[in-house]
Amino acid sequence: MDLGLSGKGALVVGANGGIGSVVCRALVREGIDRLALGVRTPASGEELAADLRKDSEVDLLVVECDLEDPGAPERAIAATAPLGNIDIVCLCAGSYPNGGLWDVDDDDWQRGMTTKLMGAARLMRHAIPAMADRGWGRVVIVGGMRGRTPSSAGVIGGVVNVGIANLVSAVTKEVAGKGVTVNSVDPAHVMTPRWEKRFAAMSEEEGISEEEAVARVRGSFPIKKMTPPGDVADLIVYLASERAGSITGSSILVDGGAYPGLY
């Protein structure tokens, strides 16, 4: 299937993360012409950039975008100018500690809200107007299943991700008639380096092997496996494509059937 990405330019924020790096590879594989890698520090994106250049002729740029800095999204969008138009923005960044209300402090809350929720709002504020002027654009944000299933094990993630879903729906109502779609993707447990660290922590805290920790988490999903990052990336790239022009304002689960509800 031709996704219609030829001639398009994209900015992926969180490009060197477990999901973001796979999104970048998928965009290149599907024929994106221009790609900006948004990372906390330029040096952290150079290895991925070099790897992407090996097998493609994509016009590539590494830009600094540390979402803890309120001014970073605007500067990152401006820094993509050498690439030309940015038609697609994917936000794959944003982290926060696990834990319930009494396990996290104000700094944890501030970091979670600033990097992911406000990061999404600021990126859209500075990227969408040019897309709307050209009559075509795509925004895809990685949320999370905890926005639908509140948990005392991850109170910040639940609040932030339900905020992402609300933000996506609200912005859609402003830009849908201008050729710009805005969606979020809600994965459950994705097999990334972050989860590998969690398995090590589970092993130490509970006195079990890492293999037992992995098996326990896998067993909680109807498909009996964690979500491969490629499954999330492929959906993101589809939503960012010409083919997905009628999908907007949606928050789509990629959770291995774990979500217990209908909607």
Residue pairs with C-beta under 8 A, 6 or more apart in sequence:
1 243
3 30
3 31
3 237
3 238
3 241
3 242
3 243
4 241
4 242
4 243
5 27
5 30
5 31
5 32
5 33
5 237
5 240
5 241
5 242
6 31
6 32
6 33
7 33
8 32
8 33
8 34
8 87
8 88
9 32
9 33
9 34
9 35
9 36
9 80
9 83
9 84
9 85
9 86
9 87
9 88
10 27
10 32
10 34
10 35
10 36
10 86
10 87
10 88
10 89
10 90
10 240
11 35
11 36
11 38
11 63
11 76
11 77
11 80
11 86
11 88
11 89
11 90
11 127
12 20
12 23
12 24
12 27
12 35
12 36
12 37
12 38
12 90
12 92
13 20
13 38
13 65
13 67
13 73
13 76
13 89
13 90
13 91
13 92
13 93
13 119
13 123
14 20
14 38
14 39
14 91
14 92
14 93
14 94
14 142
15 21
15 23
15 24
15 37
15 38
15 39
15 45
15 48
15 92
16 37
16 39
16 44
16 45
16 47
16 48
17 92
17 93
17 192
18 190
18 192
18 193
18 194
18 229
19 92
19 142
19 187
19 190
19 192
19 229
19 232
19 233
19 236
20 90
20 92
20 93
21 48
22 229
22 230
22 232
22 233
23 90
23 92
23 232
23 233
23 236
23 237
24 35
24 37
24 48
24 52
25 52
25 233
26 230
26 233
26 234
26 236
26 237
27 35
27 88
27 237
27 240
28 35
28 52
28 55
28 56
28 58
30 237
30 241
32 58
32 88
33 58
33 59
34 58
34 59
34 60
34 61
34 83
34 84
34 86
35 52
35 58
35 59
35 60
35 61
35 83
36 60
36 61
36 62
36 63
36 76
36 79
36 80
36 83
36 86
37 45
37 48
37 49
37 60
37 61
37 62
37 63
38 63
38 64
38 65
38 76
38 93
39 45
39 62
39 63
39 64
39 65
40 64
40 65
40 66
41 64
41 66
42 62
42 63
42 64
45 62
46 62
49 60
49 62
52 58
52 60
53 60
59 83
61 79
61 80
61 82
61 83
63 76
63 79
63 80
64 72
64 75
64 76
64 79
65 72
65 73
65 75
65 76
65 93
66 72
67 73
67 93
67 94
67 114
67 115
67 116
67 118
67 119
67 122
68 111
68 114
68 115
70 114
70 118
70 122
72 122
73 119
73 122
73 123
73 125
73 126
74 122
74 126
76 123
77 86
77 123
77 126
77 127
80 86
85 130
85 134
86 127
86 130
86 131
87 131
87 134
87 136
87 137
87 138
88 137
88 138
88 139
88 140
88 240
89 123
89 124
89 127
89 137
89 138
89 139
89 140
90 139
90 140
90 141
90 142
90 236
90 240
91 116
91 119
91 120
91 123
91 139
91 140
91 141
91 142
92 142
92 236
93 115
93 116
93 119
94 112
94 115
94 116
94 117
94 119
94 142
94 160
95 111
95 112
95 115
95 116
95 194
96 104
96 108
96 111
96 112
96 115
96 116
96 156
96 157
96 160
97 103
97 104
97 108
97 156
98 153
98 154
98 157
99 108
99 153
99 154
99 155
99 156
100 152
100 153
100 155
101 152
101 155
104 155
104 156
108 156
109 156
112 156
112 157
112 159
112 160
113 160
113 163
116 160
116 161
116 164
117 160
117 163
117 164
117 167
120 141
120 164
120 167
121 167
123 139
124 139
124 171
124 182
127 137
127 139
128 137
128 139
128 171
128 175
128 180
128 182
130 137
131 137
131 138
131 175
131 178
131 179
131 180
132 175
132 178
132 179
132 180
134 179
135 178
135 179
136 179
136 180
137 175
137 178
137 179
137 180
137 181
138 180
138 181
138 239
138 240
138 241
138 244
139 171
139 180
139 181
139 182
139 183
140 183
140 184
140 185
140 236
140 239
140 240
141 164
141 168
141 182
141 183
141 184
141 185
142 184
142 185
142 187
142 232
142 236
143 161
143 164
143 165
143 184
143 185
143 186
143 251
144 157
144 160
144 161
144 186
144 187
144 188
145 161
145 186
145 187
145 188
145 253
145 255
145 258
145 259
146 154
146 157
146 158
146 161
147 157
147 158
147 160
147 161
147 162
147 163
147 164
147 165
147 186
147 251
148 161
148 162
148 186
148 253
148 259
148 261
149 158
149 259
149 260
150 158
151 158
161 186
164 184
164 251
165 184
165 186
165 251
168 182
168 183
168 184
168 249
168 250
168 251
169 249
171 182
172 181
172 182
172 248
172 249
173 249
175 182
176 248
176 249
181 239
181 244
181 245
181 247
181 248
182 248
182 249
183 239
183 244
183 247
183 248
183 249
183 250
183 251
183 252
184 250
184 251
184 252
185 232
185 235
185 236
185 239
185 251
185 252
185 254
186 251
186 252
186 253
186 254
186 255
187 227
187 232
187 253
187 254
187 255
188 221
188 227
188 253
188 254
188 255
188 256
188 258
188 259
189 195
189 217
189 221
189 226
189 227
190 226
190 227
190 228
190 229
190 232
191 226
191 227
191 228
191 229
192 229
195 217
195 226
199 210
199 213
199 214
199 217
200 210
202 208
202 210
202 213
202 216
203 209
203 210
203 212
203 213
206 213
208 216
214 226
217 226
218 224
218 225
218 226
220 258
221 255
221 256
221 257
221 258
222 256
222 257
222 258
223 256
223 257
225 256
226 256
227 254
227 255
227 256
231 254
232 254
235 252
235 254
238 244
239 247
239 252
253 259
